[in-house]
Amino acid sequence: MKHRRGGDLSGGQQQQLAIARALASEPRVLVLDEPTEGIQPSIIKDIGRVIRSLANKGDMAIVLVEQFYEFAEELADNYTVLSRGQVVAQGAGCDMAKNNIQELVAI
């Protein structure tokens, strides 16, 4: 795989490559825009573990933009829900279920 060009990869593989490229620069802030898009379920769990590990190290802030509610709920320290550019809910990640946030983000 290391000899393949990025454009020759599947959509999910390209997404993983984009995350790896972002991490290679050792950023202080990592913005992940729907990192689960096009990724198979087993890899989503791996990505979640890596994000949690990075967050626990405390070396970088991580902003996760995600429509997959369960993934976001599992990782969120804090959350903000936007609707048409307006904040409609925010709080501690541990309160997402209690605050019925899933109903706000149902597609």
VENFEN-V264409 format. One record per residue. N is the residue number from 1. RES is the residue in one letter. PSI is psi in radians with two decimals (* if undefined). OMEGA is omega in whole degrees, -180 to 180 (* if undefined). Layout:
# VENFEN-V264409
n=[N;N]
res=[RES;RES]
psi=[PSI;PSI]
omega=[OMEGA;OMEGA]
This chain:
# VENFEN-V264409
n=[1;2;3;4;5;6;7;8;9;10;11;12;13;14;15;16;17;18;19;20;21;22;23;24;25;26;27;28;29;30;31;32;33;34;35;36;37;38;39;40;41;42;43;44;45;46;47;48;49;50;51;52;53;54;55;56;57;58;59;60;61;62;63;64;65;66;67;68;69;70;71;72;73;74;75;76;77;78;79;80;81;82;83;84;85;86;87;88;89;90;91;92;93;94;95;96;97;98;99;100;101;102;103;104;105;106;107]
res=[M;K;H;R;R;G;G;D;L;S;G;G;Q;Q;Q;Q;L;A;I;A;R;A;L;A;S;E;P;R;V;L;V;L;D;E;P;T;E;G;I;Q;P;S;I;I;K;D;I;G;R;V;I;R;S;L;A;N;K;G;D;M;A;I;V;L;V;E;Q;F;Y;E;F;A;E;E;L;A;D;N;Y;T;V;L;S;R;G;Q;V;V;A;Q;G;A;G;C;D;M;A;K;N;N;I;Q;E;L;V;A;I]
psi=[-0.54;-0.32;-0.09;2.56;2.66;-0.67;-0.26;-0.07;2.78;2.93;-0.78;-0.69;-0.65;-0.66;-0.76;-0.69;-0.71;-0.71;-0.78;-0.73;-0.73;-0.72;-0.49;-0.49;0.04;1.06;2.76;-0.46;2.23;2.10;2.07;1.96;1.77;1.09;-0.21;-0.12;2.12;0.21;2.42;2.62;-0.70;-0.59;-0.56;-0.74;-0.70;-0.78;-0.73;-0.75;-0.70;-0.76;-0.79;-0.73;-0.77;-0.74;-0.71;-0.50;-0.54;0.21;-0.27;2.66;2.48;2.17;2.08;2.09;2.04;2.42;-0.31;1.71;-0.85;-0.68;-0.83;-0.75;-0.68;-0.54;-0.34;2.22;-0.68;2.73;2.69;2.26;2.23;2.53;2.07;0.71;0.00;2.46;2.14;-0.26;2.59;2.76;-2.87;2.45;-0.62;-0.23;0.07;-0.81;-0.79;-0.59;0.16;0.73;-0.53;-0.60;-0.54;-0.46;0.15;2.33;*]
omega=[-175;-180;179;176;-179;-179;179;-178;174;179;179;178;177;179;179;178;179;178;179;179;180;-179;-178;-180;-180;-176;174;176;179;177;180;-179;-180;-179;180;-177;177;-177;178;-173;-179;179;177;179;177;179;178;179;180;179;179;179;178;180;-179;178;177;-179;-178;171;-180;175;-178;174;-170;174;179;-170;-175;178;-179;-179;-179;-174;-169;167;176;179;172;177;178;172;-178;177;-179;176;179;177;173;-180;179;-179;-179;-179;-175;-180;-180;-178;178;-178;-180;178;-180;-175;179;-178;*]
